[in-house]
Amino acid sequence: MSTRIVVVGGGTAGVRLAQRLPVTLLGEEPHAPYNRVLLADVLAGRYAPEVIALPAPQEPVRRGVRAVRIDRAARIVECEDGTAVGYDRLVLATGSNPVLPPLRGLRGSQLPAGVHPFRTLDDCMELRALVRPGIRAVVIGGGLLGVSAARALAALGAEVVLTQQGERLMERQLDTQASALLREHVESLGVEVHTECRVSGLRQEDGAVTAVELADGFVLDAQVVVLACGVRPRVGLARDAGLDVRRGIVVDDELRTSDPYIHAIGDCAEHDGQVYGLAGPALEQADALATVLTGAASAYTPGAGEPAGAARATSAGPGTPNGAFGAPGASSTSGTTGAPGTHGAPGAPGGDLPRPPVPAYTGTRALTRLTLGGPVSLDLASFGEATAQPGDDVVQLTDATRRAYRKVVVRGDRLVGGVLLGDLAAVGALARAWEGDEALPHAPLLHLLTHDGGS
Ligand SMILES: Cc1cc2nc3c(=O)[nH]c(=O)nc-3n(C[C@H](O)[C@H](O)[C@H](O)COP(=O)(O)OP(=O)(O)OC[C@H]3O[C@@H](n4cnc5c(N)ncnc54)[C@H](O)[C@@H]3O)c2cc1C
């Protein structure tokens, strides 16, 4: 008999795990799993929804099924439709929720007509149905999501205003110069950009939005408003079950929560104090967990380390038919076995399971990439610290004619960050140096920006 793995959440992380292992995958969304990163292209009309479908998992997803409660003692997940699913190992891959800003006129989760977050395929399709040429749209939030939404709405012919509370666009990823170039590009698409601009309220009539109020007294007419004010890990299920939750669901180097039978991966997980909110780490965590669970499956013997009454977790040793999980593909995560014992689960059903000798997850060095389409498209990539600290070395190349900007920040002999805009030829070599975190070669630093490393 094989170990029953149940995954809650049919997004990037959950589906990746389900491609590697046979699992029961519960997903509340009604659609076939899709690549969220490409939603702006669906909104812009560049791709049909089916084009962004993720590769199918080994077992079909149970779509439209929301998990509402975890019974840790019985090891059962209860679903909104009244069904219950037993597990030996449970994986939470519940993603993030959009942050709804505290605005006058926006109370509770019931949004006025015309106001949408930008998180799901449904958000996207509802926006697409509303937007027609000349409609006035305001995007609140000038981060990666807001910039992507603004350019997609502009591509549909909307008159778009992008409001950003901070000093510049994509301030988490870009330095001042790169951000200024991005702003020029976004404006060239017809988007009006307002920075240091705080939205204070929404006006509505008959339940539909009519305008956006700014803190300085200005009012922007709006028939469509997109909320792109960041995301928050979706942790309700875990918190209600008594798992350790800080910003995200706390996991150790084996992606295990404070209950040894429950793991968490992707946007909802907090590893080593980090909540990533990016697709790359979600995929790496899924790959690492596939390896952990495969190791766990073959190392796991019924009864060993099990408490009385908890002998439902079954697996087989090597060589037993149907026992071990399918071997996972090459994991993109490297590292050493995680520190033992950091997540003993007082009161958890089970106590410690045997530890599999498997590689652990040690964190992801995430690189953000974005392509903003339009008559002339703009590529950008950023990683680590794009703004230098005193004492850092900085190498920077600007090509005003080609609207290209390249910069790296070096501390001692290590690459600590960089940003590329308009010309990503060096991104492969830089990403390797960044991900490897190795001492840089004794070559002039300019070499880092001019050598494309075959990428
Ligand atoms: C428009 C947009 C653009 C983005 N662009 C980029 C980008 O350029 N680069 C990048 O790295 N990242 C980007 N991201 C972020 C990236 O999509 C996420 O980091 C990634 O999807 C996280 O994967 P996940 O599986 O953790 O969560 P998700 O992909 O959000 O999947 C979670 C799934 O779990 C389901 N779920 C939640 N709770 C339950 C429950 N109780 N029962 C059943 N199902 C449940 C949700 O409905 C959802 O389908 C973007 C996100 C958006 C919205």
The ligand as an SDF file (V2000), in Angstrom:
LIG
                    3D

 53 58  0  0  0  0  0  0  0  0999 V2000
   -0.9620   38.3780  -12.1180 C   0  0  0  0  0  0  0  0  0  0  0  0
    0.2090   37.7450  -11.4430 C   0  0  0  0  0  0  0  0  0  0  0  0
    1.4730   37.8570  -12.0180 C   0  0  0  0  0  0  0  0  0  0  0  0
    2.5740   37.2680  -11.4000 C   0  0  0  0  0  0  0  0  0  0  0  0
    3.7840   37.3830  -11.9940 N   0  0  0  0  0  0  0  0  0  0  0  0
    4.8380   36.7760  -11.4390 C   0  0  0  0  0  0  0  0  0  0  0  0
    6.1180   36.8310  -12.0610 C   0  0  0  0  0  0  0  0  0  0  0  0
    6.2900   37.4900  -13.0950 O   0  0  0  0  0  0  0  0  0  0  0  0
    7.1490   36.1580  -11.5030 N   0  0  0  0  0  0  0  0  0  0  0  0
    6.9680   35.4210  -10.3500 C   0  0  0  0  0  0  0  0  0  0  0  0
    7.9260   34.7900   -9.8860 O   0  0  0  0  0  0  0  0  0  0  0  0
    5.7800   35.3540   -9.7200 N   0  0  0  0  0  0  0  0  0  0  0  0
    4.7210   36.0200  -10.2330 C   0  0  0  0  0  0  0  0  0  0  0  0
    3.5030   35.9400   -9.6090 N   0  0  0  0  0  0  0  0  0  0  0  0
    3.3940   35.2050   -8.3300 C   0  0  0  0  0  0  0  0  0  0  0  0
    3.2370   33.7020   -8.5890 C   0  0  0  0  0  0  0  0  0  0  0  0
    2.1330   33.4930   -9.4280 O   0  0  0  0  0  0  0  0  0  0  0  0
    3.0460   32.9830   -7.2490 C   0  0  0  0  0  0  0  0  0  0  0  0
    4.1970   33.1900   -6.4680 O   0  0  0  0  0  0  0  0  0  0  0  0
    2.8260   31.4820   -7.4480 C   0  0  0  0  0  0  0  0  0  0  0  0
    1.6630   31.2560   -8.1920 O   0  0  0  0  0  0  0  0  0  0  0  0
    2.7200   30.7970   -6.0860 C   0  0  0  0  0  0  0  0  0  0  0  0
    2.3050   29.4800   -6.2560 O   0  0  0  0  0  0  0  0  0  0  0  0
    1.4270   28.7520   -5.1270 P   0  0  0  0  0  0  0  0  0  0  0  0
    1.1380   27.3970   -5.6530 O   0  0  0  0  0  0  0  0  0  0  0  0
    2.0650   28.9140   -3.8160 O   0  0  0  0  0  0  0  0  0  0  0  0
    0.0810   29.6070   -5.0610 O   0  0  0  0  0  0  0  0  0  0  0  0
   -1.0470   29.7660   -6.1580 P   0  0  0  0  0  0  0  0  0  0  0  0
   -0.4960   29.6220   -7.5270 O   0  0  0  0  0  0  0  0  0  0  0  0
   -1.7590   31.0190   -5.8020 O   0  0  0  0  0  0  0  0  0  0  0  0
   -2.0100   28.5430   -5.9050 O   0  0  0  0  0  0  0  0  0  0  0  0
   -2.7380   28.3620   -4.7170 C   0  0  0  0  0  0  0  0  0  0  0  0
   -4.0170   27.6330   -5.0710 C   0  0  0  0  0  0  0  0  0  0  0  0
   -4.5780   27.1070   -3.8740 O   0  0  0  0  0  0  0  0  0  0  0  0
   -5.9790   27.2500   -3.9280 C   0  0  0  0  0  0  0  0  0  0  0  0
   -6.4930   27.1720   -2.5560 N   0  0  0  0  0  0  0  0  0  0  0  0
   -6.2380   28.0170   -1.5330 C   0  0  0  0  0  0  0  0  0  0  0  0
   -6.8640   27.6120   -0.4220 N   0  0  0  0  0  0  0  0  0  0  0  0
   -7.5330   26.4880   -0.7570 C   0  0  0  0  0  0  0  0  0  0  0  0
   -8.3780   25.6070   -0.0160 C   0  0  0  0  0  0  0  0  0  0  0  0
   -8.6640   25.8060    1.2620 N   0  0  0  0  0  0  0  0  0  0  0  0
   -8.9040   24.5400   -0.6710 N   0  0  0  0  0  0  0  0  0  0  0  0
   -8.6260   24.3040   -1.9820 C   0  0  0  0  0  0  0  0  0  0  0  0
   -7.8350   25.1180   -2.7220 N   0  0  0  0  0  0  0  0  0  0  0  0
   -7.3010   26.1880   -2.1120 C   0  0  0  0  0  0  0  0  0  0  0  0
   -6.1440   28.6200   -4.5860 C   0  0  0  0  0  0  0  0  0  0  0  0
   -7.4550   28.8040   -5.0850 O   0  0  0  0  0  0  0  0  0  0  0  0
   -5.0850   28.5440   -5.6700 C   0  0  0  0  0  0  0  0  0  0  0  0
   -5.6030   27.9710   -6.8410 O   0  0  0  0  0  0  0  0  0  0  0  0
    2.3920   36.5570  -10.1780 C   0  0  0  0  0  0  0  0  0  0  0  0
    1.1270   36.4580   -9.5980 C   0  0  0  0  0  0  0  0  0  0  0  0
    0.0430   37.0520  -10.2250 C   0  0  0  0  0  0  0  0  0  0  0  0
   -1.3190   36.9430   -9.5850 C   0  0  0  0  0  0  0  0  0  0  0  0
  1  2  1  0
  2  3  1  0
  2 52  2  0
  3  4  2  0
  4  5  1  0
  4 50  1  0
  5  6  2  0
  6  7  1  0
  6 13  1  0
  7  8  2  0
  7  9  1  0
  9 10  1  0
 10 11  2  0
 10 12  1  0
 12 13  2  0
 13 14  1  0
 14 15  1  0
 14 50  1  0
 15 16  1  0
 16 17  1  0
 16 18  1  0
 18 19  1  0
 18 20  1  0
 20 21  1  0
 20 22  1  0
 22 23  1  0
 23 24  1  0
 24 25  2  0
 24 26  1  0
 24 27  1  0
 27 28  1  0
 28 29  2  0
 28 30  1  0
 28 31  1  0
 31 32  1  0
 32 33  1  0
 33 34  1  0
 33 48  1  0
 34 35  1  0
 35 36  1  0
 35 46  1  0
 36 37  1  0
 36 45  1  0
 37 38  2  0
 38 39  1  0
 39 40  1  0
 39 45  2  0
 40 41  1  0
 40 42  2  0
 42 43  1  0
 43 44  2  0
 44 45  1  0
 46 47  1  0
 46 48  1  0
 48 49  1  0
 50 51  2  0
 51 52  1  0
 52 53  1  0
M  END
$$$$
